Amino acid sequence: MSTELIGVLVLAAVFAVSSLRGLNMGVLALVAAFLVGCVWLGHTPEQVLDGFPAEMFVVLVAVTFLFGIARVNGTVEWMVHAAVRVAGQRLGVMPWVLFGLAALLCATGAASPAAVAIVAPLGITFAVERGISPLYVGLMAVNGAAAGSFAPTGVLGGIVNSSLHSSHLTVNGWQLFVGTFAFNVAVGVVTQVVFGRQRIHRTQALTSDSAADSTIVLGAEQAVTLCAMVALVLGTTVLSLDTGFLALSLASGLALLFRHTAQQASREISWSVVLLVCGIVTYIALLQSLGIVDSLGRMIAAIGAPLLAALIICYVGGVVSAFASTTGILGALMPLAVPFLASGAIGTTGMVIALAASATVVDASPFSTNGALVIANAPEHQRDDAYRGLLRWGAGVCGLAPVAAWLVFVAV
């Protein structure tokens, strides 16, 4: 039995045991990484932990801590009440506002996790207080981030263009942006149909319309916290600073100023979610180091039918990106598509749009940074439901989105 097959079977066992016994999947994944990497392959623990997503760890901890402070001291409540006054009874408008805001942030240069880290916590708090499904607004923020990421000024748009340029291929940047944007709008409509009618019990904070219309005074601590949140937006978009470290720096500054609030907010850090996501990603990184993606590339290159090969590439991009860095996957898979694109059998722009859409629509997976941010910012008593909902949604888009993107942009 090949090492690659053993690695995949162990991953399946991790999912099965976690589902049957209820143990945190991240714990099992770290154990699996040790058994496969150290015991079976003879790697050192340092080599196995090379795949630990340190950046994702910092982002999850920092963002949940910063917004935990904002929730405890009432800043988020003030912002949500302001949004309630603007939205009024038009509850269906707010998720699309979040979609547009996340898209705008990514289109102007913010990384996708940065946009979701800014938009999702506010949207989820709004949703809980208005009786909307937190999963719905969280997914809309993630979809919006994916919609804006392939703008010519966006991070992923730049990566795709530079990757193709190095292979002496070109793609129409605006067609790439419009195509991926339209695809994610369609996904947003599906999200609304699936989750938009779900209702939850409203929190005590807004049990009546008069409560929604009440005025909350913005005190000194809330004003400082609000400035910190604005600094997070400007720092990640205008100055291109790292989301995790900037959020952690701002949260640390607030903790020094308001120690009592910080002590309460430290309980808001979603350690179970951090462990879950970081454990799974560490094991997936080990599988990638075993050359599984390269093996798939060689198999795809041997296929003679360009349309079938294009569909397989879209599926590989979607499934792998659900567990790994979208940025890294796009950089790795674009070269796999080059032989078909160079032959002229498949349109370059259509294929690139299909692959880009397939690799980013799955960012709502609970094992990606964006999906993990949605779970981490959900109310504690709803996190299990949010995790299961994102798991089902992720499985659904992994199965349907690649073939849909392939049909629209390649086959048709």
SEVEXMI-181520 format. One record per residue (C-alpha): residue in one letter; y, z, x. Coordinates in nm, 3 decimals, always signed. Example, Ala and Ser with C-alpha at 12.3 -4.5 7.8 and 13.67 -1.06 7.14 Angstrom:
2
+---+---------+---------+---------+
| r |      py |      pz |      px |
+---+---------+---------+---------+
| A |  -0.450 |  +0.780 |  +1.230 |
| S |  -0.106 |  +0.714 |  +1.367 |
+---+---------+---------+---------+
//
This chain:
412
+---+---------+---------+---------+
| r |      py |      pz |      px |
+---+---------+---------+---------+
| M |  +0.000 |  +0.000 |  +0.000 |
| S |  +0.336 |  -0.103 |  +0.142 |
| T |  +0.609 |  +0.147 |  +0.218 |
| E |  +0.846 |  -0.032 |  -0.021 |
| L |  +0.599 |  +0.004 |  -0.310 |
| I |  +0.540 |  +0.372 |  -0.230 |
| G |  +0.915 |  +0.430 |  -0.233 |
| V |  +0.952 |  +0.272 |  -0.578 |
| L |  +0.651 |  +0.461 |  -0.719 |
| V |  +0.792 |  +0.792 |  -0.592 |
| L |  +1.121 |  +0.715 |  -0.766 |
| A |  +0.933 |  +0.651 |  -1.091 |
| A |  +0.754 |  +0.983 |  -1.043 |
| V |  +1.088 |  +1.160 |  -0.996 |
| F |  +1.211 |  +1.025 |  -1.332 |
| A |  +0.884 |  +1.114 |  -1.505 |
| V |  +0.857 |  +1.470 |  -1.371 |
| S |  +1.222 |  +1.542 |  -1.443 |
| S |  +1.182 |  +1.420 |  -1.802 |
| L |  +0.863 |  +1.619 |  -1.861 |
| R |  +0.959 |  +1.944 |  -1.687 |
| G |  +1.335 |  +1.948 |  -1.732 |
| L |  +1.410 |  +2.005 |  -1.363 |
| N |  +1.734 |  +1.866 |  -1.220 |
| M |  +1.653 |  +1.512 |  -1.108 |
| G |  +1.875 |  +1.549 |  -0.801 |
| V |  +1.657 |  +1.832 |  -0.669 |
| L |  +1.344 |  +1.621 |  -0.709 |
| A |  +1.514 |  +1.321 |  -0.549 |
| L |  +1.614 |  +1.522 |  -0.242 |
| V |  +1.257 |  +1.649 |  -0.212 |
| A |  +1.132 |  +1.292 |  -0.247 |
| A |  +1.373 |  +1.179 |  +0.025 |
| F |  +1.231 |  +1.447 |  +0.255 |
| L |  +0.867 |  +1.362 |  +0.177 |
| V |  +0.906 |  +0.986 |  +0.208 |
| G |  +1.164 |  +0.983 |  +0.486 |
| C |  +1.060 |  +1.273 |  +0.708 |
| V |  +0.691 |  +1.331 |  +0.631 |
| W |  +0.574 |  +0.975 |  +0.559 |
| L |  +0.804 |  +0.770 |  +0.783 |
| G |  +0.878 |  +1.026 |  +1.053 |
| H |  +1.258 |  +1.004 |  +1.021 |
| T |  +1.472 |  +1.298 |  +1.119 |
| P |  +1.654 |  +1.495 |  +0.846 |
| E |  +1.981 |  +1.360 |  +0.990 |
| Q |  +1.862 |  +1.002 |  +0.935 |
| V |  +1.757 |  +1.078 |  +0.578 |
| L |  +2.090 |  +1.246 |  +0.503 |
| D |  +2.281 |  +0.945 |  +0.636 |
| G |  +2.254 |  +0.819 |  +0.281 |
| F |  +2.406 |  +1.133 |  +0.127 |
| P |  +2.715 |  +1.015 |  -0.068 |
| A |  +2.972 |  +1.240 |  +0.094 |
| E |  +3.261 |  +1.048 |  -0.059 |
| M |  +3.112 |  +1.077 |  -0.408 |
| F |  +3.053 |  +1.451 |  -0.352 |
| V |  +3.417 |  +1.509 |  -0.260 |
| V |  +3.544 |  +1.300 |  -0.552 |
| L |  +3.332 |  +1.483 |  -0.812 |
| V |  +3.412 |  +1.830 |  -0.681 |
| A |  +3.782 |  +1.764 |  -0.624 |
| V |  +3.854 |  +1.589 |  -0.953 |
| T |  +3.668 |  +1.841 |  -1.169 |
| F |  +3.844 |  +2.126 |  -0.983 |
| L |  +4.190 |  +1.970 |  -1.019 |
| F |  +4.148 |  +1.892 |  -1.387 |
| G |  +3.980 |  +2.230 |  -1.434 |
| I |  +4.304 |  +2.392 |  -1.319 |
| A |  +4.499 |  +2.165 |  -1.554 |
| R |  +4.273 |  +2.258 |  -1.844 |
| V |  +4.282 |  +2.633 |  -1.778 |
| N |  +4.661 |  +2.655 |  -1.750 |
| G |  +4.724 |  +2.433 |  -2.053 |
| T |  +4.861 |  +2.122 |  -1.882 |
| V |  +4.588 |  +1.895 |  -2.020 |
| E |  +4.636 |  +2.046 |  -2.365 |
| W |  +5.007 |  +1.965 |  -2.346 |
| M |  +4.932 |  +1.606 |  -2.242 |
| V |  +4.673 |  +1.567 |  -2.517 |
| H |  +4.915 |  +1.696 |  -2.779 |
| A |  +5.169 |  +1.443 |  -2.653 |
| A |  +4.907 |  +1.169 |  -2.693 |
| V |  +4.820 |  +1.298 |  -3.040 |
| R |  +5.184 |  +1.274 |  -3.147 |
| V |  +5.198 |  +0.915 |  -3.019 |
| A |  +4.863 |  +0.808 |  -3.167 |
| G |  +4.908 |  +0.995 |  -3.493 |
| Q |  +4.619 |  +0.916 |  -3.726 |
| R |  +4.538 |  +0.590 |  -3.546 |
| L |  +4.236 |  +0.733 |  -3.365 |
| G |  +4.093 |  +0.387 |  -3.302 |
| V |  +4.390 |  +0.294 |  -3.085 |
| M |  +4.354 |  +0.564 |  -2.822 |
| P |  +4.025 |  +0.446 |  -2.663 |
| W |  +4.175 |  +0.099 |  -2.614 |
| V |  +4.487 |  +0.254 |  -2.463 |
| L |  +4.257 |  +0.427 |  -2.211 |
| F |  +4.083 |  +0.093 |  -2.149 |
| G |  +4.415 |  -0.077 |  -2.079 |
| L |  +4.544 |  +0.205 |  -1.859 |
| A |  +4.229 |  +0.207 |  -1.643 |
| A |  +4.242 |  -0.173 |  -1.617 |
| L |  +4.608 |  -0.161 |  -1.514 |
| L |  +4.542 |  +0.098 |  -1.244 |
| C |  +4.255 |  -0.105 |  -1.095 |
| A |  +4.445 |  -0.433 |  -1.121 |
| T |  +4.730 |  -0.282 |  -0.919 |
| G |  +4.501 |  -0.173 |  -0.637 |
| A |  +4.336 |  +0.155 |  -0.735 |
| A |  +3.965 |  +0.191 |  -0.668 |
| S |  +3.756 |  +0.206 |  -0.984 |
| P |  +3.652 |  +0.574 |  -0.940 |
| A |  +4.017 |  +0.667 |  -0.884 |
| A |  +4.120 |  +0.509 |  -1.215 |
| V |  +3.834 |  +0.673 |  -1.404 |
| A |  +3.909 |  +1.007 |  -1.236 |
| I |  +4.265 |  +0.989 |  -1.370 |
| V |  +4.202 |  +0.845 |  -1.717 |
| A |  +3.865 |  +0.986 |  -1.828 |
| P |  +3.946 |  +1.362 |  -1.822 |
| L |  +4.252 |  +1.316 |  -2.042 |
| G |  +4.069 |  +1.083 |  -2.278 |
| I |  +3.768 |  +1.313 |  -2.309 |
| T |  +3.987 |  +1.614 |  -2.386 |
| F |  +4.172 |  +1.409 |  -2.648 |
| A |  +3.839 |  +1.298 |  -2.796 |
| V |  +3.700 |  +1.651 |  -2.821 |
| E |  +4.011 |  +1.782 |  -2.993 |
| R |  +4.023 |  +1.492 |  -3.239 |
| G |  +3.651 |  +1.489 |  -3.319 |
| I |  +3.576 |  +1.160 |  -3.139 |
| S |  +3.269 |  +1.113 |  -2.921 |
| P |  +3.359 |  +1.197 |  -2.557 |
| L |  +3.101 |  +0.941 |  -2.449 |
| Y |  +3.292 |  +0.670 |  -2.635 |
| V |  +3.627 |  +0.729 |  -2.466 |
| G |  +3.460 |  +0.785 |  -2.129 |
| L |  +3.285 |  +0.449 |  -2.153 |
| M |  +3.607 |  +0.279 |  -2.255 |
| A |  +3.776 |  +0.414 |  -1.942 |
| V |  +3.486 |  +0.288 |  -1.727 |
| N |  +3.490 |  -0.053 |  -1.899 |
| G |  +3.864 |  -0.078 |  -1.846 |
| A |  +3.829 |  -0.001 |  -1.477 |
| A |  +3.568 |  -0.275 |  -1.443 |
| A |  +3.793 |  -0.515 |  -1.634 |
| G |  +4.084 |  -0.472 |  -1.393 |
| S |  +3.895 |  -0.451 |  -1.065 |
| F |  +3.865 |  -0.827 |  -1.008 |
| A |  +4.235 |  -0.908 |  -1.033 |
| P |  +4.363 |  -1.092 |  -0.723 |
| T |  +4.535 |  -0.764 |  -0.630 |
| G |  +4.230 |  -0.553 |  -0.715 |
| V |  +3.989 |  -0.399 |  -0.465 |
| L |  +3.676 |  -0.581 |  -0.581 |
| G |  +3.863 |  -0.908 |  -0.626 |
| G |  +3.966 |  -0.893 |  -0.262 |
| I |  +3.612 |  -0.812 |  -0.149 |
| V |  +3.461 |  -1.106 |  -0.338 |
| N |  +3.722 |  -1.352 |  -0.214 |
| S |  +3.692 |  -1.243 |  +0.149 |
| S |  +3.312 |  -1.247 |  +0.133 |
| L |  +3.309 |  -1.604 |  +0.000 |
| H |  +3.580 |  -1.716 |  +0.241 |
| S |  +3.364 |  -1.610 |  +0.536 |
| S |  +3.094 |  -1.843 |  +0.400 |
| H |  +3.346 |  -2.129 |  +0.364 |
| L |  +3.340 |  -2.110 |  -0.015 |
| T |  +3.630 |  -2.056 |  -0.252 |
| V |  +3.658 |  -1.922 |  -0.604 |
| N |  +3.949 |  -1.941 |  -0.844 |
| G |  +4.083 |  -1.586 |  -0.831 |
| W |  +4.248 |  -1.595 |  -1.172 |
| Q |  +3.938 |  -1.741 |  -1.339 |
| L |  +3.736 |  -1.461 |  -1.181 |
| F |  +3.979 |  -1.204 |  -1.319 |
| V |  +4.003 |  -1.355 |  -1.668 |
| G |  +3.626 |  -1.404 |  -1.691 |
| T |  +3.533 |  -1.050 |  -1.590 |
| F |  +3.817 |  -0.907 |  -1.800 |
| A |  +3.699 |  -1.094 |  -2.110 |
| F |  +3.339 |  -0.987 |  -2.048 |
| N |  +3.439 |  -0.620 |  -2.028 |
| V |  +3.653 |  -0.651 |  -2.341 |
| A |  +3.339 |  -0.775 |  -2.516 |
| V |  +3.147 |  -0.478 |  -2.375 |
| G |  +3.427 |  -0.254 |  -2.503 |
| V |  +3.384 |  -0.398 |  -2.852 |
| V |  +3.009 |  -0.326 |  -2.833 |
| T |  +3.090 |  +0.026 |  -2.715 |
| Q |  +3.317 |  +0.075 |  -3.014 |
| V |  +3.049 |  -0.050 |  -3.253 |
| V |  +2.781 |  +0.177 |  -3.101 |
| F |  +2.982 |  +0.495 |  -3.039 |
| G |  +3.310 |  +0.454 |  -3.227 |
| R |  +3.185 |  +0.597 |  -3.557 |
| Q |  +3.028 |  +0.905 |  -3.402 |
| R |  +3.208 |  +1.227 |  -3.484 |
| I |  +3.176 |  +1.576 |  -3.338 |
| H |  +3.305 |  +1.915 |  -3.446 |
| R |  +3.672 |  +1.943 |  -3.361 |
| T |  +3.775 |  +2.227 |  -3.134 |
| Q |  +3.965 |  +2.525 |  -3.269 |
| A |  +4.275 |  +2.402 |  -3.086 |
| L |  +4.333 |  +2.127 |  -3.341 |
| T |  +4.167 |  +2.231 |  -3.665 |
| S |  +4.452 |  +2.105 |  -3.879 |
| D |  +4.709 |  +1.831 |  -3.878 |
| S |  +4.984 |  +2.089 |  -3.855 |
| A |  +4.828 |  +2.215 |  -3.533 |
| A |  +4.833 |  +1.865 |  -3.396 |
| D |  +5.203 |  +1.841 |  -3.470 |
| S |  +5.292 |  +2.175 |  -3.316 |
| T |  +5.500 |  +2.188 |  -3.001 |
| I |  +5.356 |  +2.328 |  -2.679 |
| V |  +5.610 |  +2.450 |  -2.429 |
| L |  +5.570 |  +2.318 |  -2.075 |
| G |  +5.609 |  +2.618 |  -1.844 |
| A |  +5.664 |  +2.631 |  -1.468 |
| E |  +5.293 |  +2.633 |  -1.380 |
| Q |  +5.220 |  +2.345 |  -1.617 |
| A |  +5.515 |  +2.147 |  -1.477 |
| V |  +5.389 |  +2.189 |  -1.120 |
| T |  +5.038 |  +2.089 |  -1.227 |
| L |  +5.173 |  +1.785 |  -1.407 |
| C |  +5.358 |  +1.684 |  -1.088 |
| A |  +5.030 |  +1.717 |  -0.898 |
| M |  +4.857 |  +1.485 |  -1.144 |
| V |  +5.139 |  +1.231 |  -1.115 |
| A |  +5.106 |  +1.259 |  -0.736 |
| L |  +4.735 |  +1.179 |  -0.770 |
| V |  +4.818 |  +0.862 |  -0.963 |
| L |  +5.088 |  +0.749 |  -0.721 |
| G |  +4.892 |  +0.845 |  -0.412 |
| T |  +4.580 |  +0.651 |  -0.511 |
| T |  +4.758 |  +0.343 |  -0.647 |
| V |  +5.077 |  +0.303 |  -0.443 |
| L |  +4.979 |  +0.466 |  -0.113 |
| S |  +4.604 |  +0.381 |  -0.132 |
| L |  +4.507 |  +0.736 |  -0.034 |
| D |  +4.150 |  +0.856 |  -0.074 |
| T |  +4.095 |  +0.986 |  -0.428 |
| G |  +3.866 |  +1.274 |  -0.338 |
| F |  +4.063 |  +1.421 |  -0.050 |
| L |  +4.397 |  +1.376 |  -0.225 |
| A |  +4.269 |  +1.547 |  -0.541 |
| L |  +4.119 |  +1.827 |  -0.329 |
| S |  +4.446 |  +1.872 |  -0.140 |
| L |  +4.645 |  +1.891 |  -0.462 |
| A |  +4.396 |  +2.131 |  -0.620 |
| S |  +4.404 |  +2.351 |  -0.310 |
| G |  +4.784 |  +2.361 |  -0.323 |
| L |  +4.775 |  +2.466 |  -0.687 |
| A |  +4.509 |  +2.727 |  -0.607 |
| L |  +4.734 |  +2.880 |  -0.342 |
| L |  +5.024 |  +2.898 |  -0.587 |
| F |  +4.827 |  +3.015 |  -0.890 |
| R |  +4.528 |  +3.212 |  -0.766 |
| H |  +4.417 |  +3.359 |  -1.099 |
| T |  +4.407 |  +3.015 |  -1.263 |
| A |  +4.212 |  +2.872 |  -0.970 |
| Q |  +3.948 |  +3.144 |  -0.996 |
| Q |  +3.884 |  +3.049 |  -1.357 |
| A |  +3.901 |  +2.675 |  -1.282 |
| S |  +3.637 |  +2.698 |  -1.008 |
| R |  +3.384 |  +2.743 |  -1.286 |
| E |  +3.483 |  +2.400 |  -1.416 |
| I |  +3.327 |  +2.226 |  -1.114 |
| S |  +3.016 |  +2.051 |  -1.244 |
| W |  +2.769 |  +2.149 |  -0.975 |
| S |  +2.463 |  +2.038 |  -1.172 |
| V |  +2.611 |  +1.690 |  -1.209 |
| V |  +2.706 |  +1.680 |  -0.839 |
| L |  +2.350 |  +1.776 |  -0.742 |
| L |  +2.198 |  +1.524 |  -0.983 |
| V |  +2.402 |  +1.226 |  -0.868 |
| C |  +2.407 |  +1.302 |  -0.496 |
| G |  +2.031 |  +1.362 |  -0.488 |
| I |  +1.948 |  +1.035 |  -0.661 |
| V |  +2.192 |  +0.832 |  -0.451 |
| T |  +2.052 |  +0.984 |  -0.130 |
| Y |  +1.702 |  +0.870 |  -0.222 |
| I |  +1.821 |  +0.524 |  -0.330 |
| A |  +2.002 |  +0.488 |  +0.003 |
| L |  +1.671 |  +0.567 |  +0.177 |
| L |  +1.502 |  +0.289 |  -0.022 |
| Q |  +1.780 |  +0.050 |  +0.076 |
| S |  +1.730 |  +0.140 |  +0.442 |
| L |  +1.364 |  +0.041 |  +0.401 |
| G |  +1.481 |  -0.316 |  +0.338 |
| I |  +1.399 |  -0.345 |  -0.032 |
| V |  +1.718 |  -0.540 |  -0.109 |
| D |  +1.656 |  -0.769 |  +0.189 |
| S |  +1.302 |  -0.830 |  +0.070 |
| L |  +1.431 |  -0.926 |  -0.272 |
| G |  +1.678 |  -1.162 |  -0.106 |
| R |  +1.402 |  -1.341 |  +0.081 |
| M |  +1.199 |  -1.373 |  -0.238 |
| I |  +1.497 |  -1.515 |  -0.428 |
| A |  +1.573 |  -1.761 |  -0.150 |
| A |  +1.219 |  -1.899 |  -0.184 |
| I |  +1.268 |  -1.986 |  -0.553 |
| G |  +1.324 |  -2.354 |  -0.609 |
| A |  +1.491 |  -2.336 |  -0.953 |
| P |  +1.864 |  -2.260 |  -0.908 |
| L |  +1.919 |  -2.129 |  -1.262 |
| L |  +1.624 |  -1.891 |  -1.239 |
| A |  +1.737 |  -1.773 |  -0.896 |
| A |  +2.087 |  -1.712 |  -1.033 |
| L |  +1.946 |  -1.501 |  -1.316 |
| I |  +1.738 |  -1.294 |  -1.076 |
| I |  +2.041 |  -1.235 |  -0.851 |
| C |  +2.237 |  -1.112 |  -1.154 |
| Y |  +1.957 |  -0.871 |  -1.244 |
| V |  +1.927 |  -0.744 |  -0.887 |
| G |  +2.303 |  -0.689 |  -0.878 |
| G |  +2.300 |  -0.502 |  -1.209 |
| V |  +1.999 |  -0.279 |  -1.149 |
| V |  +2.077 |  -0.184 |  -0.789 |
| S |  +2.447 |  -0.130 |  -0.861 |
| A |  +2.354 |  +0.124 |  -1.131 |
| F |  +2.233 |  +0.352 |  -0.851 |
| A |  +2.440 |  +0.244 |  -0.552 |
| S |  +2.792 |  +0.149 |  -0.451 |
| T |  +2.918 |  -0.152 |  -0.645 |
| T |  +3.137 |  -0.245 |  -0.350 |
| G |  +2.841 |  -0.242 |  -0.113 |
| I |  +2.616 |  -0.431 |  -0.351 |
| L |  +2.867 |  -0.710 |  -0.404 |
| G |  +2.911 |  -0.743 |  -0.029 |
| A |  +2.534 |  -0.762 |  +0.018 |
| L |  +2.449 |  -0.993 |  -0.273 |
| M |  +2.723 |  -1.252 |  -0.237 |
| P |  +2.553 |  -1.394 |  +0.076 |
| L |  +2.229 |  -1.422 |  -0.125 |
| A |  +2.404 |  -1.657 |  -0.367 |
| V |  +2.559 |  -1.872 |  -0.094 |
| P |  +2.263 |  -2.118 |  -0.057 |
| F |  +2.274 |  -2.203 |  -0.429 |
| L |  +2.652 |  -2.220 |  -0.438 |
| A |  +2.670 |  -2.441 |  -0.129 |
| S |  +2.415 |  -2.684 |  -0.277 |
| G |  +2.643 |  -2.756 |  -0.572 |
| A |  +2.359 |  -2.707 |  -0.821 |
| I |  +2.548 |  -2.412 |  -0.973 |
| G |  +2.923 |  -2.377 |  -1.023 |
| T |  +3.069 |  -2.135 |  -0.772 |
| T |  +3.319 |  -1.965 |  -1.002 |
| G |  +3.074 |  -1.922 |  -1.290 |
| M |  +2.804 |  -1.773 |  -1.067 |
| V |  +3.046 |  -1.535 |  -0.899 |
| I |  +3.184 |  -1.418 |  -1.236 |
| A |  +2.831 |  -1.359 |  -1.367 |
| L |  +2.731 |  -1.160 |  -1.060 |
| A |  +3.056 |  -0.961 |  -1.058 |
| A |  +3.022 |  -0.876 |  -1.428 |
| S |  +2.656 |  -0.779 |  -1.391 |
| A |  +2.726 |  -0.549 |  -1.096 |
| T |  +3.021 |  -0.366 |  -1.253 |
| V |  +2.926 |  -0.326 |  -1.620 |
| V |  +2.656 |  -0.081 |  -1.508 |
| D |  +2.915 |  +0.150 |  -1.348 |
| A |  +2.874 |  +0.365 |  -1.658 |
| S |  +2.529 |  +0.465 |  -1.534 |
| P |  +2.505 |  +0.845 |  -1.490 |
| F |  +2.406 |  +0.782 |  -1.127 |
| S |  +2.726 |  +0.599 |  -1.037 |
| T |  +3.053 |  +0.772 |  -0.953 |
| N |  +3.222 |  +0.655 |  -1.272 |
| G |  +2.940 |  +0.764 |  -1.499 |
| A |  +2.911 |  +1.095 |  -1.319 |
| L |  +3.284 |  +1.156 |  -1.371 |
| V |  +3.238 |  +1.107 |  -1.745 |
| I |  +2.955 |  +1.360 |  -1.755 |
| A |  +3.132 |  +1.608 |  -1.528 |
| N |  +3.444 |  +1.611 |  -1.746 |
| A |  +3.258 |  +1.646 |  -2.076 |
| P |  +3.254 |  +1.998 |  -2.227 |
| E |  +2.975 |  +2.201 |  -2.075 |
| H |  +2.777 |  +2.229 |  -2.399 |
| Q |  +2.788 |  +1.850 |  -2.438 |
| R |  +2.697 |  +1.745 |  -2.084 |
| D |  +2.326 |  +1.712 |  -2.154 |
| D |  +2.397 |  +1.488 |  -2.450 |
| A |  +2.646 |  +1.288 |  -2.245 |
| Y |  +2.389 |  +1.246 |  -1.967 |
| R |  +2.120 |  +1.126 |  -2.206 |
| G |  +2.365 |  +0.895 |  -2.380 |
| L |  +2.478 |  +0.739 |  -2.052 |
| L |  +2.117 |  +0.708 |  -1.938 |
| R |  +2.028 |  +0.511 |  -2.251 |
| W |  +2.348 |  +0.307 |  -2.228 |
| G |  +2.286 |  +0.234 |  -1.859 |
| A |  +1.932 |  +0.119 |  -1.928 |
| G |  +2.058 |  -0.102 |  -2.209 |
| V |  +2.329 |  -0.276 |  -2.008 |
| C |  +2.094 |  -0.318 |  -1.710 |
| G |  +1.861 |  -0.509 |  -1.939 |
| L |  +2.111 |  -0.708 |  -2.145 |
| A |  +2.434 |  -0.754 |  -1.946 |
| P |  +2.295 |  -0.970 |  -1.661 |
| V |  +2.130 |  -1.219 |  -1.894 |
| A |  +2.441 |  -1.226 |  -2.116 |
| A |  +2.669 |  -1.292 |  -1.817 |
| W |  +2.425 |  -1.556 |  -1.688 |
| L |  +2.415 |  -1.734 |  -2.023 |
| V |  +2.792 |  -1.737 |  -2.071 |
| F |  +2.910 |  -1.819 |  -1.718 |
| V |  +2.617 |  -2.004 |  -1.555 |
| A |  +2.373 |  -2.159 |  -1.801 |
| V |  +2.626 |  -2.263 |  -2.065 |
+---+---------+---------+---------+
//
